[in-house]
Amino acid sequence: MILGVGPVEGLGANLSMHAARAGLHVFISGRTKSAIEKIASKIINEGGKATAFCADATDPEEVSSLVDRAEQAGPIDLAVYNAGNAFPGDFITMSPGYFEEAWKVCTFGGFLFSQNVVKKMLTRGSGTLLFTGASASVRGKPNFSAFTAAKAGLRALSQSLAREFQPKGIHVGHIIIDGGIMGEKITSNYPDYVASTGINGLIGLDGISETFMYLYSQPKNAWTHEIDIRTFKENF
Ligand SMILES: NC(=O)c1ccc[n+]([C@@H]2O[C@H](COP(=O)([O-])OP(=O)(O)OC[C@H]3O[C@@H](n4cnc5c(N)ncnc54)[C@H](OP(=O)(O)O)[C@@H]3O)[C@@H](O)[C@H]2O)c1
């Protein structure tokens, strides 16, 4: 089950396709019905199993319905919280509502999702819960105060959950994507930036998804909690 799925050339969609190829029935969720249905159809046409389910990650009822519906189809074995588009903004003129919205999508939504998921996984004492992080999860930068505060909150949540629930059999992972992703969000909004980074200057979708699936495949006696991914060009 993946919450935070948008365009086909995006991380949520790419992850959904990788999970389906690994044999999972994937629940694909985001706010835009047409987008998630497109990915579900693509998976089904390739012979995989997928269900599109609309949910807003910041709405307690909708997140609860998504998790209940996915669990009805079978035990949730892998759950990924991927929602959290960047929230850049000038700090001095930023409205309280904007700062709150970043927190709601990146942090509060992660709380709603994981609380519902963990309740299900605890009944079996197994399952993998992964969170998508960003450079902002570990590093503040000018113009990214809202996003950094929110993503750092999600990372802190993931650490608490790992320490509380790993001893109960639930693998909790946080994946730091340190740099821009070669996907729809960046290529359509920042073409000059894409050109300036050159070949392999942005992080490839398949490489990221393979890392998520690697964490999912780890045996219980060798779990990774946090991992970071960047291109060879990234200064860090
Ligand atoms: N793009 C990058 O360069 C980059 C870099 C580092 C880290 N990341 C992280 O990677 C993740 C997303 O990757 P991506 O940029 O490739 O985007 P993506 O996975 O293609 O799309 C994520 C989708 O999440 C959905 N979403 C947003 N808010 C939501 C909400 N409240 N409830 C439900 N769904 C919601 C949006 O679709 P709808 O609007 O249709 O709901 C959005 O298209 C994020 O966690 C982001 O912080 C991205």
The ligand as an SDF file (V2000), in Angstrom:
LIG
                    3D

 48 52  0  0  0  0  0  0  0  0999 V2000
   10.6370   15.3200   -6.4380 N   0  0  0  0  0  0  0  0  0  0  0  0
   11.8120   15.4160   -5.8610 C   0  0  0  0  0  0  0  0  0  0  0  0
   12.7680   15.9120   -6.4560 O   0  0  0  0  0  0  0  0  0  0  0  0
   12.0300   14.9040   -4.4650 C   0  0  0  0  0  0  0  0  0  0  0  0
   13.2920   15.0090   -3.8910 C   0  0  0  0  0  0  0  0  0  0  0  0
   13.5060   14.4930   -2.6220 C   0  0  0  0  0  0  0  0  0  0  0  0
   12.4560   13.9000   -1.9270 C   0  0  0  0  0  0  0  0  0  0  0  0
   11.2280   13.8260   -2.5150 N   0  0  0  0  0  0  0  0  0  0  0  0
   10.1470   13.1770   -1.7530 C   0  0  0  0  0  0  0  0  0  0  0  0
    9.5860   12.1540   -2.5680 O   0  0  0  0  0  0  0  0  0  0  0  0
    8.1900   12.0600   -2.3260 C   0  0  0  0  0  0  0  0  0  0  0  0
    7.3660   12.3270   -3.5870 C   0  0  0  0  0  0  0  0  0  0  0  0
    8.0810   12.1450   -4.7350 O   0  0  0  0  0  0  0  0  0  0  0  0
    7.7280   12.8830   -6.1040 P   0  0  0  0  0  0  0  0  0  0  0  0
    8.1110   14.3070   -6.0460 O   0  0  0  0  0  0  0  0  0  0  0  0
    8.2800   12.0030   -7.1680 O   0  0  0  0  0  0  0  0  0  0  0  0
    6.1900   12.8810   -6.1600 O   0  0  0  0  0  0  0  0  0  0  0  0
    5.2310   11.6620   -6.5850 P   0  0  0  0  0  0  0  0  0  0  0  0
    5.6430   10.4610   -5.8110 O   0  0  0  0  0  0  0  0  0  0  0  0
    5.1250   11.5810   -8.0470 O   0  0  0  0  0  0  0  0  0  0  0  0
    3.8780   12.2190   -6.0990 O   0  0  0  0  0  0  0  0  0  0  0  0
    3.4990   12.3000   -4.7860 C   0  0  0  0  0  0  0  0  0  0  0  0
    2.0330   12.5560   -4.8470 C   0  0  0  0  0  0  0  0  0  0  0  0
    1.5330   12.6140   -3.5380 O   0  0  0  0  0  0  0  0  0  0  0  0
    0.2540   13.1500   -3.6540 C   0  0  0  0  0  0  0  0  0  0  0  0
   -0.0870   13.9030   -2.4810 N   0  0  0  0  0  0  0  0  0  0  0  0
    0.3420   15.1270   -2.1240 C   0  0  0  0  0  0  0  0  0  0  0  0
   -0.2950   15.5270   -1.0330 N   0  0  0  0  0  0  0  0  0  0  0  0
   -1.1500   14.5300   -0.7060 C   0  0  0  0  0  0  0  0  0  0  0  0
   -2.1100   14.3620    0.3040 C   0  0  0  0  0  0  0  0  0  0  0  0
   -2.3750   15.3130    1.2080 N   0  0  0  0  0  0  0  0  0  0  0  0
   -2.8040   13.2160    0.3310 N   0  0  0  0  0  0  0  0  0  0  0  0
   -2.6060   12.2460   -0.5840 C   0  0  0  0  0  0  0  0  0  0  0  0
   -1.7220   12.3590   -1.5610 N   0  0  0  0  0  0  0  0  0  0  0  0
   -1.0090   13.4950   -1.6350 C   0  0  0  0  0  0  0  0  0  0  0  0
    0.2610   14.1020   -4.8680 C   0  0  0  0  0  0  0  0  0  0  0  0
   -0.7150   13.6990   -5.8120 O   0  0  0  0  0  0  0  0  0  0  0  0
   -2.1690   14.4000   -5.7560 P   0  0  0  0  0  0  0  0  0  0  0  0
   -1.9250   15.8750   -5.7350 O   0  0  0  0  0  0  0  0  0  0  0  0
   -2.7970   13.9050   -7.0190 O   0  0  0  0  0  0  0  0  0  0  0  0
   -2.8240   13.8870   -4.5200 O   0  0  0  0  0  0  0  0  0  0  0  0
    1.6270   13.8850   -5.4480 C   0  0  0  0  0  0  0  0  0  0  0  0
    1.6060   13.8950   -6.8400 O   0  0  0  0  0  0  0  0  0  0  0  0
    7.8670   13.1010   -1.2920 C   0  0  0  0  0  0  0  0  0  0  0  0
    7.8440   12.5450   -0.0240 O   0  0  0  0  0  0  0  0  0  0  0  0
    8.9980   14.1010   -1.4510 C   0  0  0  0  0  0  0  0  0  0  0  0
    9.2320   14.8710   -0.2970 O   0  0  0  0  0  0  0  0  0  0  0  0
   10.9890   14.3150   -3.7650 C   0  0  0  0  0  0  0  0  0  0  0  0
  1  2  1  0
  2  3  2  0
  2  4  1  0
  4  5  1  0
  4 48  2  0
  5  6  2  0
  6  7  1  0
  7  8  2  0
  8  9  1  0
  8 48  1  0
  9 10  1  0
  9 46  1  0
 10 11  1  0
 11 12  1  0
 11 44  1  0
 12 13  1  0
 13 14  1  0
 14 15  2  0
 14 16  1  0
 14 17  1  0
 17 18  1  0
 18 19  2  0
 18 20  1  0
 18 21  1  0
 21 22  1  0
 22 23  1  0
 23 24  1  0
 23 42  1  0
 24 25  1  0
 25 26  1  0
 25 36  1  0
 26 27  1  0
 26 35  1  0
 27 28  2  0
 28 29  1  0
 29 30  1  0
 29 35  2  0
 30 31  1  0
 30 32  2  0
 32 33  1  0
 33 34  2  0
 34 35  1  0
 36 37  1  0
 36 42  1  0
 37 38  1  0
 38 39  2  0
 38 40  1  0
 38 41  1  0
 42 43  1  0
 44 45  1  0
 44 46  1  0
 46 47  1  0
M  CHG  2   8   1  16  -1
M  END
$$$$
